[in-house]
Amino acid sequence: MSTPGETGTEAWPLWEVFVRANRGLSHVHVGSLHAPDADMAVRNARDLYTRRNEGVSIWVVPADAITTSDPDAKGAFFESPAGKNYRHAVYYTKSEGVKHL
Protein backbone atom coordinates (compact mmCIF):
# COMPACT_ATOMS: atom_id res chain seq x y z
CA MET A 1 0.00 0.00 0.00
CA SER A 2 1.32 3.40 -0.89
CA THR A 3 1.37 6.40 1.39
CA PRO A 4 0.35 9.94 0.45
CA GLY A 5 2.99 11.69 -1.56
CA GLU A 6 4.83 8.47 -2.45
CA THR A 7 3.99 8.72 -6.14
CA GLY A 8 3.50 12.47 -6.11
CA THR A 9 0.30 12.26 -8.16
CA GLU A 10 -2.20 10.60 -5.85
CA ALA A 11 -3.47 12.05 -2.60
CA TRP A 12 -5.57 10.26 -0.03
CA PRO A 13 -9.01 11.79 0.47
CA LEU A 14 -9.88 13.78 3.57
CA TRP A 15 -12.35 12.16 6.01
CA GLU A 16 -14.32 13.93 8.75
CA VAL A 17 -14.53 11.89 11.99
CA PHE A 18 -17.49 11.78 14.39
CA VAL A 19 -17.37 9.86 17.70
CA ARG A 20 -20.21 8.89 20.05
CA ALA A 21 -18.96 8.75 23.65
CA ASN A 22 -21.84 6.67 25.08
CA ARG A 23 -25.02 5.01 23.88
CA GLY A 24 -27.87 7.49 23.68
CA LEU A 25 -25.61 10.47 22.97
CA SER A 26 -25.10 12.17 19.63
CA HIS A 27 -22.01 11.72 17.51
CA VAL A 28 -19.68 14.72 17.82
CA HIS A 29 -17.18 15.93 15.24
CA VAL A 30 -13.71 15.32 16.66
CA GLY A 31 -11.44 15.99 13.71
CA SER A 32 -10.26 15.06 10.24
CA LEU A 33 -7.77 12.62 8.75
CA HIS A 34 -6.49 11.34 5.42
CA ALA A 35 -6.97 7.68 4.48
CA PRO A 36 -7.15 5.69 1.23
CA ASP A 37 -10.61 4.20 1.93
CA ALA A 38 -13.44 4.08 4.49
CA ASP A 39 -12.19 0.97 6.31
CA MET A 40 -8.75 2.46 6.84
CA ALA A 41 -10.33 5.77 7.87
CA VAL A 42 -12.32 4.00 10.61
CA ARG A 43 -9.21 2.17 11.84
CA ASN A 44 -7.11 5.33 11.83
CA ALA A 45 -9.90 7.29 13.55
CA ARG A 46 -10.10 4.63 16.25
CA ASP A 47 -6.36 4.81 16.87
CA LEU A 48 -6.23 8.59 16.76
CA TYR A 49 -9.44 9.73 18.49
CA THR A 50 -10.40 6.92 20.92
CA ARG A 51 -7.11 5.90 22.52
CA ARG A 52 -8.53 5.96 26.05
CA ASN A 53 -11.68 3.93 25.34
CA GLU A 54 -13.82 7.07 25.26
CA GLY A 55 -15.93 6.04 22.27
CA VAL A 56 -18.58 3.44 21.47
CA SER A 57 -19.19 4.36 17.81
CA ILE A 58 -17.23 6.07 15.03
CA TRP A 59 -18.53 7.62 11.82
CA VAL A 60 -16.21 8.65 8.99
CA VAL A 61 -17.56 10.75 6.13
CA PRO A 62 -15.68 11.86 3.02
CA ALA A 63 -15.18 15.60 3.42
CA ASP A 64 -16.26 16.22 -0.17
CA ALA A 65 -19.63 14.56 0.57
CA ILE A 66 -20.56 17.22 3.13
CA THR A 67 -22.65 20.18 1.99
CA THR A 68 -22.79 23.26 4.18
CA SER A 69 -24.71 26.49 4.36
CA ASP A 70 -22.97 29.83 3.93
CA PRO A 71 -22.27 31.43 7.34
CA ASP A 72 -22.45 34.90 5.75
CA ALA A 73 -26.04 34.24 4.62
CA LYS A 74 -27.24 33.01 8.00
CA GLY A 75 -29.92 35.69 8.36
CA ALA A 76 -31.83 34.79 5.22
CA PHE A 77 -31.25 31.07 5.64
CA PHE A 78 -32.31 30.68 9.28
CA GLU A 79 -35.00 33.36 9.59
CA SER A 80 -38.49 32.11 10.22
CA PRO A 81 -40.78 32.83 7.27
CA ALA A 82 -43.26 35.66 7.87
CA GLY A 83 -46.89 34.60 8.20
CA LYS A 84 -46.13 31.08 9.39
CA ASN A 85 -46.73 31.53 13.11
CA TYR A 86 -48.15 28.02 13.33
CA ARG A 87 -44.56 26.78 13.26
CA HIS A 88 -43.96 28.29 16.70
CA ALA A 89 -45.04 26.54 19.89
CA VAL A 90 -46.63 29.73 21.26
CA TYR A 91 -49.25 29.51 18.49
CA TYR A 92 -50.87 26.49 20.14
CA THR A 93 -52.87 26.42 23.35
CA LYS A 94 -52.46 23.76 25.99
CA SER A 95 -55.39 21.35 26.21
CA GLU A 96 -56.64 20.72 29.73
CA GLY A 97 -57.10 16.98 29.14
CA VAL A 98 -53.54 16.38 27.93
CA LYS A 99 -51.14 15.36 30.68
CA HIS A 100 -47.39 15.98 30.89
CA LEU A 101 -47.23 19.08 28.69
Beta strands, then each sheet from edge to edge (+ up, - down):
strand 1: 14-20
strand 2: 28-34
strand 3: 57-62
sheet 1: 2+ 1- 3+
end
